[in-house]
Amino acid sequence: MHLRFLGFSLSELLISISIVGLLASIGIGFYSNYITQAHQSVVLNNLKLISLSMTEHYSEFGYYFCTATDSESSNVDINMHLFNGSQILEQEKPTYSYYVHLLSSDNTKIPCLPDNDVRNFFLEAIPTNSEAQRRCLYKNGASNCAN
């Protein structure tokens, strides 16, 4: 009577571990791309929402709201002025900081002063950490994200 051991040989284990590692590396790449696209989708939706609120603010008050470029609290300012204090944008440890810039009649960026000749605006979302890698813009109804 010949006894055979139950179990796997070393080569079978090494092959199965390498296959699992290969599948994991492919899956992690797809997952990180999926997460990046999800972040961009949220950012682009927020930019469109801010744009609609800017148009509403202009029709109600007769001027465009804007944020200072170096403002640490730009998300809080936008929530307070455009969304009546609702926390639409992330405020604590935000992934992106949102900024509203004013444009003159010749489409040049101008400072946030109430007496400027403001004809339009553009929105900017700047990443605050390394996870969010792309800067997003919204201008004249078109939005895009770029590295």
N, CA, C and O atoms as a GROMACS GRO file, in nm:
protein
  588
    1MET      N    1   0.084  -0.117   0.000
    1MET     CA    2   0.000   0.000   0.000
    1MET      C    3   0.089   0.124   0.000
    1MET      O    4   0.181   0.138   0.080
    2HIS      N    5   0.057   0.213  -0.092
    2HIS     CA    6   0.138   0.332  -0.110
    2HIS      C    7   0.059   0.454  -0.059
    2HIS      O    8  -0.050   0.480  -0.108
    3LEU      N    9   0.114   0.527   0.039
    3LEU     CA   10   0.047   0.646   0.094
    3LEU      C   11   0.090   0.771   0.016
    3LEU      O   12   0.208   0.790  -0.014
    4ARG      N   13  -0.004   0.853  -0.013
    4ARG     CA   14   0.026   0.979  -0.080
    4ARG      C   15  -0.015   1.092   0.012
    4ARG      O   16  -0.122   1.088   0.073
    5PHE      N   17   0.071   1.192   0.022
    5PHE     CA   18   0.042   1.304   0.110
    5PHE      C   19  -0.063   1.395   0.047
    5PHE      O   20  -0.061   1.420  -0.074
    6LEU      N   21  -0.153   1.442   0.130
    6LEU     CA   22  -0.254   1.538   0.084
    6LEU      C   23  -0.198   1.678   0.102
    6LEU      O   24  -0.144   1.710   0.208
    7GLY      N   25  -0.211   1.760   0.001
    7GLY     CA   26  -0.161   1.898   0.009
    7GLY      C   27  -0.105   1.943  -0.123
    7GLY      O   28  -0.121   1.875  -0.225
    8PHE      N   29  -0.039   2.058  -0.121
    8PHE     CA   30   0.016   2.117  -0.242
    8PHE      C   31   0.167   2.113  -0.238
    8PHE      O   32   0.228   2.117  -0.132
    9SER      N   33   0.225   2.104  -0.353
    9SER     CA   34   0.371   2.110  -0.361
    9SER      C   35   0.414   2.256  -0.360
    9SER      O   36   0.333   2.347  -0.378
   10LEU      N   37   0.542   2.276  -0.339
   10LEU     CA   38   0.596   2.411  -0.332
   10LEU      C   39   0.577   2.484  -0.466
   10LEU      O   40   0.545   2.603  -0.466
   11SER      N   41   0.597   2.418  -0.575
   11SER     CA   42   0.581   2.484  -0.706
   11SER      C   43   0.436   2.522  -0.731
   11SER      O   44   0.410   2.627  -0.789
   12GLU      N   45   0.341   2.440  -0.690
   12GLU     CA   46   0.199   2.475  -0.705
   12GLU      C   47   0.165   2.599  -0.623
   12GLU      O   48   0.090   2.685  -0.670
   13LEU      N   49   0.217   2.609  -0.502
   13LEU     CA   50   0.193   2.726  -0.418
   13LEU      C   51   0.255   2.851  -0.479
   13LEU      O   52   0.192   2.957  -0.479
   14LEU      N   53   0.376   2.841  -0.530
   14LEU     CA   54   0.442   2.958  -0.590
   14LEU      C   55   0.366   3.007  -0.713
   14LEU      O   56   0.350   3.127  -0.733
   15ILE      N   57   0.320   2.914  -0.795
   15ILE     CA   58   0.243   2.954  -0.914
   15ILE      C   59   0.113   3.021  -0.875
   15ILE      O   60   0.076   3.123  -0.934
   16SER      N   61   0.043   2.967  -0.778
   16SER     CA   62  -0.085   3.027  -0.737
   16SER      C   63  -0.063   3.164  -0.674
   16SER      O   64  -0.143   3.255  -0.695
   17ILE      N   65   0.044   3.180  -0.595
   17ILE     CA   66   0.072   3.311  -0.534
   17ILE      C   67   0.108   3.413  -0.642
   17ILE      O   68   0.067   3.529  -0.633
   18SER      N   69   0.184   3.373  -0.743
   18SER     CA   70   0.218   3.468  -0.849
   18SER      C   71   0.095   3.508  -0.930
   18SER      O   72   0.085   3.623  -0.973
   19ILE      N   73   0.003   3.416  -0.952
   19ILE     CA   74  -0.121   3.449  -1.023
   19ILE      C   75  -0.205   3.547  -0.942
   19ILE      O   76  -0.258   3.643  -0.997
   20VAL      N   77  -0.216   3.524  -0.812
   20VAL     CA   78  -0.291   3.616  -0.726
   20VAL      C   79  -0.226   3.754  -0.724
   20VAL      O   80  -0.296   3.855  -0.729
   21GLY      N   81  -0.093   3.759  -0.718
   21GLY     CA   82  -0.022   3.887  -0.721
   21GLY      C   83  -0.044   3.963  -0.850
   21GLY      O   84  -0.062   4.085  -0.849
   22LEU      N   85  -0.041   3.892  -0.962
   22LEU     CA   86  -0.065   3.955  -1.092
   22LEU      C   87  -0.206   4.012  -1.100
   22LEU      O   88  -0.225   4.125  -1.146
   23LEU      N   89  -0.305   3.935  -1.056
   23LEU     CA   90  -0.444   3.984  -1.057
   23LEU      C   91  -0.462   4.102  -0.964
   23LEU      O   92  -0.535   4.196  -0.996
   24ALA      N   93  -0.396   4.100  -0.848
   24ALA     CA   94  -0.406   4.211  -0.753
   24ALA      C   95  -0.346   4.339  -0.812
   24ALA      O   96  -0.402   4.447  -0.796
   25SER      N   97  -0.231   4.326  -0.879
   25SER     CA   98  -0.169   4.446  -0.936
   25SER      C   99  -0.256   4.507  -1.045
   25SER      O  100  -0.263   4.630  -1.056
   26ILE      N  101  -0.320   4.426  -1.124
   26ILE     CA  102  -0.412   4.478  -1.228
   26ILE      C  103  -0.534   4.543  -1.161
   26ILE      O  104  -0.577   4.650  -1.203
   27GLY      N  105  -0.589   4.478  -1.060
   27GLY     CA  106  -0.707   4.530  -0.991
   27GLY      C  107  -0.680   4.661  -0.920
   27GLY      O  108  -0.766   4.750  -0.922
   28ILE      N  109  -0.565   4.676  -0.858
   28ILE     CA  110  -0.532   4.799  -0.787
   28ILE      C  111  -0.520   4.916  -0.885
   28ILE      O  112  -0.563   5.027  -0.855
   29GLY      N  113  -0.463   4.891  -1.003
   29GLY     CA  114  -0.453   4.996  -1.104
   29GLY      C  115  -0.589   5.045  -1.150
   29GLY      O  116  -0.613   5.165  -1.160
   30PHE      N  117  -0.680   4.951  -1.177
   30PHE     CA  118  -0.815   4.989  -1.218
   30PHE      C  119  -0.889   5.060  -1.104
   30PHE      O  120  -0.962   5.156  -1.129
   31TYR      N  121  -0.870   5.015  -0.982
   31TYR     CA  122  -0.939   5.075  -0.868
   31TYR      C  123  -0.893   5.219  -0.845
   31TYR      O  124  -0.975   5.307  -0.820
   32SER      N  125  -0.762   5.245  -0.854
   32SER     CA  126  -0.714   5.382  -0.832
   32SER      C  127  -0.764   5.476  -0.943
   32SER      O  128  -0.795   5.592  -0.916
   33ASN      N  129  -0.772   5.426  -1.066
   33ASN     CA  130  -0.827   5.506  -1.176
   33ASN      C  131  -0.975   5.535  -1.152
   33ASN      O  132  -1.022   5.646  -1.178
   34TYR      N  133  -1.047   5.437  -1.102
   34TYR     CA  134  -1.188   5.455  -1.070
   34TYR      C  135  -1.207   5.561  -0.962
   34TYR      O  136  -1.295   5.646  -0.973
   35ILE      N  137  -1.124   5.558  -0.858
   35ILE     CA  138  -1.133   5.657  -0.750
   35ILE      C  139  -1.103   5.797  -0.803
   35ILE      O  140  -1.171   5.893  -0.766
   36THR      N  141  -1.002   5.810  -0.888
   36THR     CA  142  -0.967   5.940  -0.946
   36THR      C  143  -1.082   5.996  -1.028
   36THR      O  144  -1.115   6.114  -1.017
   37GLN      N  145  -1.144   5.912  -1.110
   37GLN     CA  146  -1.257   5.956  -1.191
   37GLN      C  147  -1.376   5.995  -1.104
   37GLN      O  148  -1.449   6.088  -1.137
   38ALA      N  149  -1.397   5.923  -0.993
   38ALA     CA  150  -1.507   5.958  -0.902
   38ALA      C  151  -1.482   6.094  -0.839
   38ALA      O  152  -1.575   6.174  -0.828
   39HIS      N  153  -1.359   6.122  -0.796
   39HIS     CA  154  -1.326   6.253  -0.739
   39HIS      C  155  -1.350   6.363  -0.842
   39HIS      O  156  -1.407   6.467  -0.810
   40GLN      N  157  -1.305   6.341  -0.965
   40GLN     CA  158  -1.324   6.442  -1.070
   40GLN      C  159  -1.471   6.466  -1.098
   40GLN      O  160  -1.512   6.579  -1.122
   41SER      N  161  -1.550   6.362  -1.095
   41SER     CA  162  -1.693   6.377  -1.119
   41SER      C  163  -1.757   6.465  -1.012
   41SER      O  164  -1.840   6.551  -1.043
   42VAL      N  165  -1.720   6.444  -0.888
   42VAL     CA  166  -1.772   6.526  -0.777
   42VAL      C  167  -1.728   6.670  -0.794
   42VAL      O  168  -1.808   6.762  -0.775
   43VAL      N  169  -1.601   6.692  -0.830
   43VAL     CA  170  -1.549   6.827  -0.846
   43VAL      C  171  -1.621   6.899  -0.960
   43VAL      O  172  -1.661   7.015  -0.945
   44LEU      N  173  -1.638   6.833  -1.073
   44LEU     CA  174  -1.705   6.896  -1.187
   44LEU      C  175  -1.851   6.927  -1.155
   44LEU      O  176  -1.902   7.030  -1.197
   45ASN      N  177  -1.918   6.839  -1.081
   45ASN     CA  178  -2.055   6.868  -1.039
   45ASN      C  179  -2.059   6.987  -0.944
   45ASN      O  180  -2.149   7.071  -0.954
   46ASN      N  181  -1.962   6.997  -0.853
   46ASN     CA  182  -1.956   7.112  -0.763
   46ASN      C  183  -1.933   7.241  -0.840
   46ASN      O  184  -1.993   7.343  -0.808
   47LEU      N  185  -1.846   7.237  -0.941
   47LEU     CA  186  -1.821   7.356  -1.022
   47LEU      C  187  -1.947   7.401  -1.095
   47LEU      O  188  -1.975   7.521  -1.104
   48LYS      N  189  -2.022   7.307  -1.147
   48LYS     CA  190  -2.148   7.342  -1.216
   48LYS      C  191  -2.249   7.399  -1.116
   48LYS      O  192  -2.321   7.494  -1.148
   49LEU      N  193  -2.254   7.343  -0.997
   49LEU     CA  194  -2.344   7.393  -0.894
   49LEU      C  195  -2.306   7.534  -0.852
   49LEU      O  196  -2.393   7.620  -0.834
   50ILE      N  197  -2.177   7.560  -0.837
   50ILE     CA  198  -2.131   7.695  -0.802
   50ILE      C  199  -2.166   7.791  -0.915
   50ILE      O  200  -2.208   7.904  -0.889
   51SER      N  201  -2.150   7.748  -1.039
   51SER     CA  202  -2.182   7.834  -1.153
   51SER      C  203  -2.330   7.874  -1.152
   51SER      O  204  -2.364   7.990  -1.175
   52LEU      N  205  -2.416   7.777  -1.128
   52LEU     CA  206  -2.560   7.808  -1.120
   52LEU      C  207  -2.589   7.905  -1.006
   52LEU      O  208  -2.670   7.997  -1.021
   53SER      N  209  -2.524   7.884  -0.893
   53SER     CA  210  -2.544   7.973  -0.779
   53SER      C  211  -2.490   8.112  -0.807
   53SER      O  212  -2.546   8.212  -0.761
   54MET      N  213  -2.380   8.120  -0.883
   54MET     CA  214  -2.326   8.251  -0.921
   54MET      C  215  -2.425   8.328  -1.008
   54MET      O  216  -2.444   8.448  -0.989
   55THR      N  217  -2.486   8.260  -1.103
   55THR     CA  218  -2.584   8.324  -1.190
   55THR      C  219  -2.704   8.372  -1.108
   55THR      O  220  -2.755   8.482  -1.130
   56GLU      N  221  -2.747   8.290  -1.016
   56GLU     CA  222  -2.859   8.328  -0.928
   56GLU      C  223  -2.820   8.446  -0.841
   56GLU      O  224  -2.900   8.538  -0.823
   57HIS      N  225  -2.699   8.446  -0.787
   57HIS     CA  226  -2.651   8.556  -0.703
   57HIS      C  227  -2.646   8.685  -0.783
   57HIS      O  228  -2.684   8.791  -0.732
   58TYR      N  229  -2.601   8.679  -0.908
   58TYR     CA  230  -2.594   8.798  -0.992
   58TYR      C  231  -2.734   8.853  -1.020
   58TYR      O  232  -2.755   8.974  -1.016
   59SER      N  233  -2.828   8.764  -1.050
   59SER     CA  234  -2.963   8.812  -1.080
   59SER      C  235  -3.031   8.871  -0.957
   59SER      O  236  -3.117   8.958  -0.969
   60GLU      N  237  -2.992   8.823  -0.839
   60GLU     CA  238  -3.054   8.874  -0.716
   60GLU      C  239  -2.988   9.002  -0.665
   60GLU      O  240  -3.058   9.094  -0.621
   61PHE      N  241  -2.854   9.009  -0.671
   61PHE     CA  242  -2.782   9.122  -0.611
   61PHE      C  243  -2.718   9.216  -0.712
   61PHE      O  244  -2.678   9.327  -0.675
   62GLY      N  245  -2.706   9.176  -0.838
   62GLY     CA  246  -2.650   9.263  -0.940
   62GLY      C  247  -2.499   9.261  -0.950
   62GLY      O  248  -2.442   9.343  -1.021
   63TYR      N  249  -2.432   9.170  -0.881
   63TYR     CA  250  -2.287   9.157  -0.892
   63TYR      C  251  -2.249   9.011  -0.868
   63TYR      O  252  -2.325   8.935  -0.807
   64TYR      N  253  -2.130   8.974  -0.917
   64TYR     CA  254  -2.080   8.838  -0.897
   64TYR      C  255  -2.001   8.829  -0.767
   64TYR      O  256  -1.922   8.918  -0.735
   65PHE      N  257  -2.022   8.724  -0.695
   65PHE     CA  258  -1.942   8.694  -0.576
   65PHE      C  259  -1.807   8.640  -0.622
   65PHE      O  260  -1.799   8.570  -0.723
   66CYS      N  261  -1.700   8.671  -0.549
   66CYS     CA  262  -1.570   8.611  -0.582
   66CYS      C  263  -1.493   8.582  -0.453
   66CYS      O  264  -1.524   8.635  -0.347
   67THR      N  265  -1.392   8.497  -0.466
   67THR     CA  266  -1.308   8.460  -0.352
   67THR      C  267  -1.166   8.507  -0.380
   67THR      O  268  -1.124   8.519  -0.495
   68ALA      N  269  -1.093   8.534  -0.273
   68ALA     CA  270  -0.951   8.568  -0.287
   68ALA      C  271  -0.874   8.441  -0.321
   68ALA      O  272  -0.903   8.334  -0.267
   69THR      N  273  -0.777   8.452  -0.410
   69THR     CA  274  -0.702   8.335  -0.455
   69THR      C  275  -0.624   8.271  -0.343
   69THR      O  276  -0.608   8.149  -0.340
   70ASP      N  277  -0.575   8.351  -0.250
   70ASP     CA  278  -0.493   8.296  -0.142
   70ASP      C  279  -0.574   8.264  -0.017
   70ASP      O  280  -0.518   8.238   0.089
   71SER      N  281  -0.704   8.266  -0.029
   71SER     CA  282  -0.790   8.244   0.088
   71SER      C  283  -0.788   8.097   0.130
   71SER      O  284  -0.810   8.007   0.050
   72GLU      N  285  -0.760   8.076   0.259
   72GLU     CA  286  -0.763   7.940   0.314
   72GLU      C  287  -0.907   7.893   0.333
   72GLU      O  288  -0.934   7.773   0.339
   73SER      N  289  -0.998   7.988   0.343
   73SER     CA  290  -1.137   7.954   0.374
   73SER      C  291  -1.230   7.974   0.255
   73SER      O  292  -1.346   8.011   0.273
   74SER      N  293  -1.181   7.952   0.134
   74SER     CA  294  -1.263   7.977   0.016
   74SER      C  295  -1.386   7.888   0.013
   74SER      O  296  -1.494   7.933  -0.027
   75ASN      N  297  -1.374   7.761   0.055
   75ASN     CA  298  -1.490   7.672   0.057
   75ASN      C  299  -1.595   7.721   0.156
   75ASN      O  300  -1.714   7.715   0.129
   76VAL      N  301  -1.550   7.770   0.271
   76VAL     CA  302  -1.642   7.823   0.372
   76VAL      C  303  -1.711   7.948   0.318
   76VAL      O  304  -1.831   7.965   0.334
   77ASP      N  305  -1.634   8.037   0.252
   77ASP     CA  306  -1.691   8.160   0.195
   77ASP      C  307  -1.798   8.128   0.090
   77ASP      O  308  -1.905   8.189   0.089
   78ILE      N  309  -1.768   8.031   0.004
   78ILE     CA  310  -1.866   7.994  -0.100
   78ILE      C  311  -1.990   7.934  -0.036
   78ILE      O  312  -2.102   7.967  -0.076
   79ASN      N  313  -1.972   7.847   0.062
   79ASN     CA  314  -2.088   7.789   0.131
   79ASN      C  315  -2.173   7.897   0.197
   79ASN      O  316  -2.296   7.892   0.192
   80MET      N  317  -2.108   7.996   0.259
   80MET     CA  318  -2.182   8.102   0.329
   80MET      C  319  -2.256   8.194   0.231
   80MET      O  320  -2.374   8.225   0.253
   81HIS      N  321  -2.189   8.238   0.126
   81HIS     CA  322  -2.248   8.338   0.038
   81HIS      C  323  -2.337   8.281  -0.072
   81HIS      O  324  -2.439   8.341  -0.107
   82LEU      N  325  -2.301   8.167  -0.126
   82LEU     CA  326  -2.378   8.114  -0.239
   82LEU      C  327  -2.478   8.007  -0.199
   82LEU      O  328  -2.579   7.988  -0.267
   83PHE      N  329  -2.451   7.937  -0.089
   83PHE     CA  330  -2.540   7.828  -0.049
   83PHE      C  331  -2.606   7.853   0.087
   83PHE      O  332  -2.651   7.760   0.153
   84ASN      N  333  -2.611   7.980   0.128
   84ASN     CA  334  -2.679   8.022   0.252
   84ASN      C  335  -2.635   7.943   0.374
   84ASN      O  336  -2.717   7.907   0.459
   85GLY      N  337  -2.505   7.915   0.384
   85GLY     CA  338  -2.451   7.848   0.501
   85GLY      C  339  -2.457   7.697   0.497
   85GLY      O  340  -2.400   7.632   0.585
   86SER      N  341  -2.523   7.638   0.398
   86SER     CA  342  -2.526   7.492   0.388
   86SER      C  343  -2.386   7.442   0.353
   86SER      O  344  -2.312   7.508   0.279
   87GLN      N  345  -2.350   7.326   0.406
   87GLN     CA  346  -2.217   7.272   0.380
   87GLN      C  347  -2.219   7.186   0.254
   87GLN      O  348  -2.211   7.064   0.260
   88ILE      N  349  -2.230   7.253   0.140
   88ILE     CA  350  -2.229   7.183   0.011
   88ILE      C  351  -2.087   7.138  -0.021
   88ILE      O  352  -2.066   7.024  -0.063
   89LEU      N  353  -1.989   7.227  -0.002
   89LEU     CA  354  -1.849   7.195  -0.028
   89LEU      C  355  -1.782   7.150   0.101
   89LEU      O  356  -1.818   7.193   0.210
   90GLU      N  357  -1.682   7.061   0.087
   90GLU     CA  358  -1.607   7.014   0.204
   90GLU      C  359  -1.540   7.132   0.271
   90GLU      O  360  -1.485   7.219   0.204
   91GLN      N  361  -1.545   7.137   0.404
   91GLN     CA  362  -1.482   7.246   0.475
   91GLN      C  363  -1.364   7.198   0.559
   91GLN      O  364  -1.260   7.264   0.563
   92GLU      N  365  -1.378   7.085   0.625
   92GLU     CA  366  -1.269   7.033   0.706
   92GLU      C  367  -1.190   6.931   0.625
   92GLU      O  368  -1.246   6.834   0.575
   93LYS      N  369  -1.061   6.954   0.613
   93LYS     CA  370  -0.971   6.870   0.533
   93LYS      C  371  -1.026   6.847   0.393
   93LYS      O  372  -1.046   6.732   0.352
   94PRO      N  373  -1.050   6.954   0.318
   94PRO     CA  374  -1.108   6.936   0.184
   94PRO      C  375  -1.008   6.874   0.088
   94PRO      O  376  -0.887   6.895   0.100
   95THR      N  377  -1.059   6.798  -0.008
   95THR     CA  378  -0.976   6.741  -0.114
   95THR      C  379  -0.942   6.849  -0.216
   95THR      O  380  -0.833   6.849  -0.272
   96TYR      N  381  -1.036   6.939  -0.240
   96TYR     CA  382  -1.016   7.050  -0.334
   96TYR      C  383  -1.056   7.181  -0.267
   96TYR      O  384  -1.147   7.184  -0.184
   97SER      N  385  -0.987   7.288  -0.304
   97SER     CA  386  -1.029   7.423  -0.267
   97SER      C  387  -1.087   7.488  -0.392
   97SER      O  388  -1.028   7.480  -0.500
   98TYR      N  389  -1.202   7.550  -0.377
   98TYR     CA  390  -1.272   7.611  -0.490
   98TYR      C  391  -1.253   7.762  -0.486
   98TYR      O  392  -1.259   7.824  -0.379
   99TYR      N  393  -1.230   7.821  -0.603
   99TYR     CA  394  -1.209   7.965  -0.613
   99TYR      C  395  -1.295   8.021  -0.726
   99TYR      O  396  -1.315   7.956  -0.829
  100VAL      N  397  -1.346   8.143  -0.705
  100VAL     CA  398  -1.424   8.214  -0.805
  100VAL      C  399  -1.342   8.335  -0.849
  100VAL      O  400  -1.307   8.419  -0.766
  101HIS      N  401  -1.311   8.344  -0.978
  101HIS     CA  402  -1.234   8.455  -1.033
  101HIS      C  403  -1.324   8.536  -1.126
  101HIS      O  404  -1.408   8.481  -1.197
  102LEU      N  405  -1.305   8.667  -1.125
  102LEU     CA  406  -1.385   8.756  -1.210
  102LEU      C  407  -1.310   8.789  -1.337
  102LEU      O  408  -1.187   8.797  -1.338
  103LEU      N  409  -1.385   8.807  -1.445
  103LEU     CA  410  -1.328   8.841  -1.576
  103LEU      C  411  -1.386   8.972  -1.625
  103LEU      O  412  -1.505   9.000  -1.606
  104SER      N  413  -1.302   9.054  -1.687
  104SER     CA  414  -1.348   9.181  -1.744
  104SER      C  415  -1.408   9.155  -1.882
  104SER      O  416  -1.419   9.041  -1.926
  105SER      N  417  -1.446   9.264  -1.949
  105SER     CA  418  -1.510   9.251  -2.080
  105SER      C  419  -1.416   9.191  -2.185
  105SER      O  420  -1.462   9.132  -2.282
  106ASP      N  421  -1.284   9.207  -2.166
  106ASP     CA  422  -1.190   9.147  -2.262
  106ASP      C  423  -1.137   9.012  -2.212
  106ASP      O  424  -1.033   8.965  -2.260
  107ASN      N  425  -1.208   8.950  -2.117
  107ASN     CA  426  -1.177   8.817  -2.064
  107ASN      C  427  -1.042   8.808  -1.994
  107ASN      O  428  -0.977   8.703  -1.998
  108THR      N  429  -0.999   8.916  -1.930
  108THR     CA  430  -0.880   8.910  -1.846
  108THR      C  431  -0.922   8.902  -1.701
  108THR      O  432  -1.025   8.958  -1.662
  109LYS      N  433  -0.843   8.834  -1.622
  109LYS     CA  434  -0.873   8.816  -1.479
  109LYS      C  435  -0.854   8.948  -1.406
  109LYS      O  436  -0.754   9.017  -1.426
  110ILE      N  437  -0.950   8.983  -1.322
  110ILE     CA  438  -0.944   9.108  -1.247
  110ILE      C  439  -0.962   9.079  -1.099
  110ILE      O  440  -1.021   8.977  -1.063
  111PRO      N  441  -0.913   9.169  -1.012
  111PRO     CA  442  -0.927   9.146  -0.868
  111PRO      C  443  -1.072   9.160  -0.820
  111PRO      O  444  -1.157   9.215  -0.891
  112CYS      N  445  -1.096   9.111  -0.701
  112CYS     CA  446  -1.231   9.113  -0.642
  112CYS      C  447  -1.262   9.250  -0.584
  112CYS      O  448  -1.248   9.271  -0.464
  113LEU      N  449  -1.302   9.342  -0.666
  113LEU     CA  450  -1.344   9.474  -0.621
  113LEU      C  451  -1.483   9.501  -0.678
  113LEU      O  452  -1.510   9.469  -0.793
  114PRO      N  453  -1.572   9.560  -0.597
  114PRO     CA  454  -1.710   9.577  -0.642
  114PRO      C  455  -1.727   9.673  -0.759
  114PRO      O  456  -1.826   9.663  -0.831
  115ASP      N  457  -1.633   9.766  -0.779
  115ASP     CA  458  -1.652   9.865  -0.886
  115ASP      C  459  -1.586   9.825  -1.017
  115ASP      O  460  -1.583   9.905  -1.110
  116ASN      N  461  -1.534   9.704  -1.027
  116ASN     CA  462  -1.471   9.659  -1.151
  116ASN      C  463  -1.576   9.631  -1.259
  116ASN      O  464  -1.693   9.607  -1.229
  117ASP      N  465  -1.532   9.637  -1.382
  117ASP     CA  466  -1.617   9.610  -1.497
  117ASP      C  467  -1.626   9.458  -1.517
  117ASP      O  468  -1.558   9.401  -1.602
  118VAL      N  469  -1.711   9.394  -1.439
  118VAL     CA  470  -1.719   9.249  -1.440
  118VAL      C  471  -1.823   9.204  -1.540
  118VAL      O  472  -1.939   9.244  -1.534
  119ARG      N  473  -1.781   9.120  -1.634
  119ARG     CA  474  -1.871   9.068  -1.737
  119ARG      C  475  -1.894   8.919  -1.723
  119ARG      O  476  -1.995   8.867  -1.770
  120ASN      N  477  -1.801   8.849  -1.659
  120ASN     CA  478  -1.811   8.704  -1.650
  120ASN      C  479  -1.724   8.655  -1.535
  120ASN      O  480  -1.663   8.735  -1.464
  121PHE      N  481  -1.720   8.527  -1.517
  121PHE     CA  482  -1.639   8.467  -1.412
  121PHE      C  483  -1.590   8.331  -1.459
  121PHE      O  484  -1.643   8.274  -1.554
  122PHE      N  485  -1.488   8.281  -1.392
  122PHE     CA  486  -1.451   8.142  -1.411
  122PHE      C  487  -1.420   8.081  -1.276
  122PHE      O  488  -1.381   8.150  -1.182
  123LEU      N  489  -1.438   7.951  -1.268
  123LEU     CA  490  -1.423   7.879  -1.142
  123LEU      C  491  -1.302   7.788  -1.151
  123LEU      O  492  -1.268   7.736  -1.257
  124GLU      N  493  -1.238   7.771  -1.037
  124GLU     CA  494  -1.117   7.688  -1.033
  124GLU      C  495  -1.123   7.599  -0.910
  124GLU      O  496  -1.159   7.644  -0.801
  125ALA      N  497  -1.089   7.474  -0.928
  125ALA     CA  498  -1.079   7.379  -0.817
  125ALA      C  499  -0.935   7.330  -0.813
  125ALA      O  500  -0.887   7.267  -0.907
  126ILE      N  501  -0.867   7.358  -0.702
  126ILE     CA  502  -0.726   7.323  -0.689
  126ILE      C  503  -0.712   7.214  -0.584
  126ILE      O  504  -0.767   7.227  -0.474
  127PRO      N  505  -0.640   7.106  -0.614
  127PRO     CA  506  -0.623   6.998  -0.517
  127PRO      C  507  -0.545   7.045  -0.395
  127PRO      O  508  -0.452   7.124  -0.406
  128THR      N  509  -0.585   6.996  -0.278
  128THR     CA  510  -0.518   7.034  -0.154
  128THR      C  511  -0.423   6.927  -0.104
  128THR      O  512  -0.349   6.951  -0.009
  129ASN      N  513  -0.425   6.809  -0.165
  129ASN     CA  514  -0.335   6.703  -0.122
  129ASN      C  515  -0.291   6.620  -0.242
  129ASN      O  516  -0.331   6.647  -0.355
  130SER      N  517  -0.210   6.521  -0.218
  130SER     CA  518  -0.155   6.442  -0.328
  130SER      C  519  -0.255   6.343  -0.388
  130SER      O  520  -0.234   6.295  -0.500
  131GLU      N  521  -0.362   6.311  -0.316
  131GLU     CA  522  -0.462   6.218  -0.370
  131GLU      C  523  -0.534   6.278  -0.491
  131GLU      O  524  -0.555   6.211  -0.592
  132ALA      N  525  -0.570   6.403  -0.479
  132ALA     CA  526  -0.640   6.472  -0.589
  132ALA      C  527  -0.533   6.537  -0.675
  132ALA      O  528  -0.473   6.637  -0.635
  133GLN      N  529  -0.508   6.482  -0.790
  133GLN     CA  530  -0.394   6.525  -0.869
  133GLN      C  531  -0.427   6.626  -0.976
  133GLN      O  532  -0.336   6.685  -1.033
  134ARG      N  533  -0.551   6.649  -1.007
  134ARG     CA  534  -0.584   6.732  -1.122
  134ARG      C  535  -0.653   6.862  -1.081
  134ARG      O  536  -0.738   6.864  -0.992
  135ARG      N  537  -0.614   6.969  -1.147
  135ARG     CA  538  -0.675   7.100  -1.128
  135ARG      C  539  -0.790   7.109  -1.227
  135ARG      O  540  -0.773   7.074  -1.344
  136CYS      N  541  -0.906   7.156  -1.182
  136CYS     CA  542  -1.024   7.162  -1.268
  136CYS      C  543  -1.069   7.306  -1.285
  136CYS      O  544  -1.062   7.386  -1.192
  137LEU      N  545  -1.115   7.338  -1.406
  137LEU     CA  546  -1.164   7.472  -1.439
  137LEU      C  547  -1.305   7.463  -1.496
  137LEU      O  548  -1.343   7.363  -1.556
  138TYR      N  549  -1.381   7.569  -1.475
  138TYR     CA  550  -1.514   7.581  -1.534
  138TYR      C  551  -1.527   7.723  -1.585
  138TYR      O  552  -1.519   7.819  -1.508
  139LYS      N  553  -1.546   7.736  -1.717
  139LYS     CA  554  -1.554   7.870  -1.777
  139LYS      C  555  -1.649   7.862  -1.895
  139LYS      O  556  -1.638   7.774  -1.980
  140ASN      N  557  -1.743   7.956  -1.901
  140ASN     CA  558  -1.839   7.966  -2.011
  140ASN      C  559  -1.914   7.836  -2.037
  140ASN      O  560  -1.935   7.798  -2.152
  141GLY      N  561  -1.952   7.768  -1.933
  141GLY     CA  562  -2.031   7.647  -1.946
  141GLY      C  563  -1.951   7.521  -1.978
  141GLY      O  564  -2.009   7.413  -1.988
  142ALA      N  565  -1.821   7.533  -1.993
  142ALA     CA  566  -1.737   7.416  -2.024
  142ALA      C  567  -1.644   7.388  -1.906
  142ALA      O  568  -1.588   7.481  -1.847
  143SER      N  569  -1.628   7.263  -1.871
  143SER     CA  570  -1.542   7.226  -1.761
  143SER      C  571  -1.442   7.121  -1.807
  143SER      O  572  -1.470   7.039  -1.894
  144ASN      N  573  -1.323   7.125  -1.745
  144ASN     CA  574  -1.223   7.023  -1.773
  144ASN      C  575  -1.127   7.012  -1.656
  144ASN      O  576  -1.111   7.105  -1.576
  145CYS      N  577  -1.063   6.897  -1.647
  145CYS     CA  578  -0.962   6.873  -1.545
  145CYS      C  579  -0.831   6.840  -1.616
  145CYS      O  580  -0.829   6.766  -1.714
  146ALA      N  581  -0.722   6.895  -1.565
  146ALA     CA  582  -0.590   6.870  -1.623
  146ALA      C  583  -0.488   6.854  -1.512
  146ALA      O  584  -0.508   6.902  -1.400
  147ASN      N  585  -0.380   6.788  -1.544
  147ASN     CA  586  -0.272   6.769  -1.445
  147ASN      C  587  -0.203   6.900  -1.418
  147ASN      O  588  -0.109   6.904  -1.337
   0.00000   0.00000   0.00000
